[in-house]
């Protein structure tokens, strides 16, 4: 199973790491990529808390 994210900066494909219980794309966590992409999209600082 994968989660896909499309953003201005490109596309990201996240795989679930069951051992860690986290979604990961090329060593980056989903929350980190979402934060970065939201900041880029909105052109302001945004920090997600999950």
C-alpha positions in Angstrom: 0.0 0.0 0.0 1.2 3.5 -0.8 0.1 7.1 -0.2 0.8 9.5 -3.0 1.2 13.3 -2.6 1.3 15.7 -5.5 2.7 19.2 -4.9 4.3 22.1 -6.7 7.7 20.6 -5.9 6.8 17.2 -7.4 5.2 13.9 -6.6 5.9 11.8 -3.5 5.2 8.1 -2.9 5.0 7.0 0.7 5.3 3.4 1.9 4.2 2.3 5.3 7.0 1.1 7.6 5.1 -1.3 9.9 8.1 -1.6 12.3 8.1 2.1 12.9 4.4 2.7 12.3 5.2 5.6 10.0 4.8 6.6 6.3 8.1 7.1 4.6 9.3 8.4 1.2 13.1 8.3 0.5 13.9 8.5 4.2 11.5 11.4 5.0 8.4 11.1 7.1 5.0 12.0 5.8 4.5 14.8 8.3 7.9 16.4 7.4 7.1 16.4 3.6 3.5 17.7 4.3 4.9 20.6 6.3 7.4 21.5 3.6 4.9 21.2 0.8 2.2 23.2 2.6 4.7 26.0 3.3 5.7 26.0 -0.4 2.0 25.9 -1.6 0.8 28.6 0.8 4.0 30.7 0.8 4.0 31.0 4.5 5.2 29.0 7.6 2.9 26.2 8.6 3.5 23.4 11.1 1.3 20.4 11.4 0.7 18.5 14.6 -0.6 15.0 14.4 
